[in-house]
Amino acid sequence: TIYARSHFGFDKGKNKNSSENMSYAVADSVTYGSAFSNTDDKGYNINNSLSIGRKLNSKGRTLGFTLNNSWRKNDSNGSNYSETIYPDTTAARIIDQINDISSKSHSITATLSYVEPLGKDKSIMVSYSITNSKSDRIRDTRRKDGTVNYTIIDSAYTRTTKTDYLNQNITLAFQSKSKKFDYVLGFSVDPSSHHSKVNLGDSIIEDLKQNVVNFSPNIHLSYSPTSSTNFDFDYSGSTSQPGISQLSTDTVIVNALTKYYGNPDLKPSYENNINIYYQKSDYEKGSFLMIWGG
């Protein structure tokens, strides 16, 4: 079996945003802020997928290979103006700038899977997947030079960011099927490495590397005592590492009152997902019962 697909997408848009806010430091101390931004965007994306499957014998032994890749590019330019007025003698903070942002990314994923039958109703599946993705983002921000021209590079906003991801997945699953009872027991190991570099001109602001291994068990149980009654149970657990932007200490300034930055000491999180589903129906009486929870 061979299956191939390609998708092309183009987009173009305009966005205008205005906001006002008040910040209370103490009961009689109020800081006022207003902001206005205007952005024009255009970009395209290309996605390709190729799947090849081969049945090796009549008992269910199969071999599969999948290849996916994508390209994305986006360009935006616009203006950003914000004014913050403080309650004391502090001078008002004005941000008046234009920005030009260009971003592009490319990723490719290859997956190889193999299913081996173990008797009549049992099988084992092994798969390996590797993904490499690269992205570049150039943000050029300029402020006024004392006249009406925007020629001065605003170093608090101008950045060149390059990111390289390498993610792998190794999965082993055991499946058993019978007339009334089916189950799948699986386990995945996901090694990954991330490298992100932030530059301002020729100066390196941040060079961040991360190597992690995530683990993901999963269980699926299905019981059908009759043709009109079915019970399903699913469990999956997964660890998740913080992303590069969450670990980065490079401060991102939105306006005078809004800044955010990452925490390099963030630890991994673990998530448990449990879902239970029960269904019973009687077509002769026209009755139907469904109960589910998660």
C-alpha positions in Angstrom: 0.0 0.0 0.0 1.4 3.4 -1.0 -0.3 6.7 0.1 1.0 10.2 -0.8 -0.4 13.6 0.0 0.7 17.2 -0.4 -0.9 20.4 1.0 -0.1 24.0 0.1 -1.4 26.9 2.0 -1.1 30.7 1.7 -2.2 33.4 4.0 -2.3 37.2 4.2 -3.8 39.3 6.9 -4.0 42.7 8.7 -4.3 43.1 12.4 -5.0 46.3 14.5 -5.1 46.2 18.2 -5.6 49.0 20.8 -5.9 48.7 24.6 -6.0 50.7 27.8 -5.2 49.7 31.3 -4.8 50.9 34.9 -2.4 49.5 37.5 -3.0 50.1 41.2 0.1 50.2 43.4 -1.7 51.5 46.5 -5.2 52.9 47.0 -4.4 56.4 45.7 -1.7 55.5 43.2 -2.7 54.7 39.7 -0.6 54.0 36.6 -2.3 54.5 33.3 -1.3 52.8 30.1 -2.4 52.7 26.5 -1.1 50.8 23.5 -1.8 50.6 19.8 -0.3 48.2 17.2 -0.7 47.6 13.5 0.6 44.5 11.7 0.6 43.2 8.1 1.3 39.4 7.7 1.8 37.1 4.8 3.2 33.6 4.5 2.9 30.1 3.1 3.2 26.5 4.2 3.9 23.2 2.4 3.2 19.8 3.9 4.1 16.4 2.3 3.3 12.9 3.5 4.3 9.5 2.1 3.3 6.2 3.7 4.3 2.7 2.5 2.9 -0.4 4.0 3.8 -4.0 3.2 2.0 -7.2 4.4 4.6 -9.9 4.7 2.4 -12.9 5.3 -1.2 -14.0 5.7 -0.9 -14.1 9.5 -0.6 -10.4 10.0 3.1 -9.6 9.8 3.5 -6.1 8.4 6.1 -3.5 7.8 5.4 0.2 7.5 7.3 3.4 6.7 6.1 7.0 6.8 7.9 10.2 5.8 6.5 13.6 6.6 8.1 17.0 6.0 6.9 20.6 6.1 8.1 24.1 5.2 6.7 27.3 6.7 7.6 30.9 6.1 6.0 34.1 7.4 6.8 37.8 7.1 5.2 40.6 9.1 5.8 44.3 9.5 4.0 46.9 11.5 4.2 49.5 14.2 3.9 49.5 18.0 3.1 52.5 20.1 2.5 52.5 23.9 2.4 55.2 26.5 2.6 54.7 30.3 1.9 57.6 32.7 3.0 57.2 36.3 1.4 58.9 39.4 4.5 60.5 40.7 7.3 62.6 39.1 8.5 59.7 37.0 8.6 60.7 33.4 6.1 59.0 31.1 7.4 55.9 29.3 6.8 56.0 25.5 7.5 53.2 23.2 7.3 54.2 19.5 8.7 51.7 17.0 8.4 49.8 13.8 9.2 46.2 13.4 10.0 43.7 10.7 9.8 40.0 11.6 10.8 37.2 9.3 10.4 33.5 10.3 10.9 30.2 8.6 11.0 26.6 9.7 11.5 23.2 8.2 10.9 19.8 9.7 11.2 16.2 8.6 9.9 13.0 10.3 10.7 9.4 9.5 8.8 6.5 11.1 9.5 2.7 10.8 7.0 0.2 12.3 6.9 -3.6 12.4 4.1 -5.8 13.6 4.8 -9.5 14.5 1.8 -11.9 15.1 2.2 -14.1 18.2 -0.3 -16.9 17.6 -3.8 -16.4 16.5 -5.0 -13.4 18.5 -1.9 -11.7 19.8 0.7 -9.4 18.2 3.6 -7.2 19.2 4.4 -3.9 17.5 7.7 -2.0 17.5 8.2 1.4 16.0 11.0 4.0 15.8 10.5 7.6 14.8 12.9 10.5 14.4 12.1 14.2 13.8 14.5 17.0 13.0 13.2 20.6 12.8 15.0 23.9 12.4 13.6 27.4 12.7 15.0 30.9 12.2 13.3 34.1 13.4 14.7 37.5 12.7 13.1 40.5 14.5 14.3 43.9 13.4 12.9 46.7 15.6 13.6 50.4 15.0 12.8 53.6 17.0 12.9 57.2 16.0 16.2 59.1 15.6 14.8 62.4 16.9 13.0 63.2 13.7 10.2 61.3 11.9 12.5 58.5 10.7 12.9 55.1 12.4 16.6 54.4 12.0 17.9 53.5 15.5 18.0 49.8 16.3 16.1 49.1 19.5 18.3 46.5 21.2 15.6 45.6 23.8 13.5 44.1 21.0 15.8 43.2 18.1 16.7 39.5 18.1 17.8 36.7 15.8 16.8 33.3 17.1 17.9 30.0 15.7 16.4 26.7 17.1 17.3 23.1 16.3 15.2 20.2 17.6 16.0 16.5 17.3 13.2 14.2 18.8 13.1 10.4 18.8 10.4 8.0 19.8 10.8 4.3 20.5 7.5 2.4 21.1 6.8 -1.2 22.1 3.2 -2.4 22.3 1.5 -5.8 22.9 -2.0 -6.4 21.7 -4.4 -9.3 22.4 -7.8 -9.8 20.8 -10.6 -12.2 21.6 -14.3 -12.4 21.1 -15.2 -10.4 24.2 -12.0 -8.9 25.5 -9.2 -6.8 23.9 -6.3 -5.1 25.4 -3.2 -3.1 24.4 -0.1 -2.6 26.7 2.4 -0.1 25.5 5.4 1.9 26.5 7.3 4.7 24.8 10.7 6.3 25.3 11.3 9.7 23.8 14.9 11.1 23.8 15.2 14.6 22.5 17.7 17.4 22.2 17.1 21.1 21.7 19.5 23.9 20.9 18.6 27.6 20.8 20.8 30.5 20.1 19.7 34.2 20.5 21.9 36.9 18.8 21.9 40.7 18.7 24.0 41.5 15.7 27.3 39.5 16.2 26.8 39.3 20.0 25.4 36.1 21.5 22.7 37.0 24.1 21.9 33.4 25.0 23.1 29.9 24.0 20.8 27.3 25.5 21.1 23.5 25.1 18.8 20.8 26.5 18.9 17.0 26.4 16.1 15.0 28.0 14.4 11.6 28.0 10.6 11.3 28.4 8.7 8.1 29.2 5.1 7.4 28.2 3.2 4.2 29.3 -0.3 3.5 28.0 -3.0 0.9 28.6 -6.2 0.2 26.6 -8.8 -2.4 27.8 -12.1 -3.2 26.0 -14.7 -5.7 27.2 -17.9 -6.6 25.3 -19.9 -9.3 27.1 -22.7 -9.0 24.6 -23.1 -7.3 21.2 -25.0 -4.5 22.8 -22.8 -3.8 25.8 -19.3 -2.4 25.7 -16.8 -1.2 28.4 -13.5 0.7 27.6 -10.7 1.8 29.9 -7.8 3.9 28.8 -4.7 5.1 30.7 -1.8 7.1 29.4 1.1 8.8 31.3 3.6 11.2 29.9 6.5 13.3 31.1 6.9 16.8 29.5 10.0 18.9 29.6 9.7 22.8 29.5 10.4 24.3 26.1 13.2 26.5 25.1 11.2 29.7 25.5 10.1 28.7 29.1 13.8 28.1 30.1 15.1 31.3 28.4 16.1 34.1 30.7 16.1 36.6 27.8 13.4 39.2 28.8 10.6 39.8 26.3 9.2 43.3 26.7 5.6 43.8 25.6 5.2 47.3 27.0 6.3 49.3 30.0 4.1 47.3 32.4 4.4 43.9 30.8 7.5 41.8 30.5 8.1 38.1 30.7 11.0 35.7 30.9 11.7 32.1 31.5 13.0 30.1 34.4 16.1 28.0 33.7 15.4 25.8 36.8 12.1 24.5 35.6 11.6 20.8 36.2 9.7 18.2 34.0 6.0 17.7 34.6 4.2 14.3 34.5 0.6 13.9 33.3 -1.8 11.1 34.0 -4.8 10.6 31.7 -7.6 8.1 32.6 -10.8 7.6 30.6 -13.7 5.2 31.3 -16.5 4.5 28.9 -19.6 2.3 29.3 -22.4 1.7 26.7 -25.5 -0.5 26.8 -28.3 -0.5 24.2 -31.5 -2.3 23.6 -32.8 -1.7 20.0 -36.0 -3.6 20.5 -37.0 -1.4 23.5 -35.5 1.7 22.0 -33.3 2.3 25.1 -29.7 3.5 25.2 -27.4 4.2 28.1 -23.9 5.8 28.0 -21.7 6.6 30.9 -18.2 8.0 30.6 -15.7 9.9 32.8 -12.1 11.1 32.7 
